[in-house]
């Protein structure tokens, strides 16, 4: 009987949390407030989960001789889990800063994220992307990523790439996909101007001209090879 009550309580708690979330989304009209709530709502969910877990353990085992052992194990497990999430980024941050001598204001490529390095904290970094967005990246996410630092010095004149792009989608969708790839490639010079021009539209392909700034001829060749491999197949 007690087990059924616990199961019913867990289900009720899950439903209550979901209802609270839906009500908040419905009644909170201010966009900034909603962003704040969404950001910190997981703390409420975690608190509700902990309360129901500790209540269930107390309800089921309070009369047992090993009750205190179970409760202590739960507390230690919870603290260890929280510590792991904090400590892993601290350790990853130490390794990251040791291996990568990056400076504030540097233009960086962090995996598929490119932008300007604004701040380096103990557990995360802040980057302003080429699109103007400010994002926070935990060091643990960068552990297996390729990290590179760029400079505006030594930039070449615009490379002009001409492609015949497979006509699988509308021009607007194709242009958006091209732009997304170009903005995130490590071979385009960060913060440089990018232009995509439609020269002609045929039955099976778009003829496209791309103006992009690269640091070297090799980078230009790598960029063209990437685009050709993705867009010029069997048009």
Helices and strands as residue ranges (DSSP letters): H 2-27, H 31-61, H 67-99, E 107-110, E 113-120, E 124-129, E 134-138, G 139-142, E 147-150, E 158-166, H 171-184, E 195-201, E 205-213, H 217-231
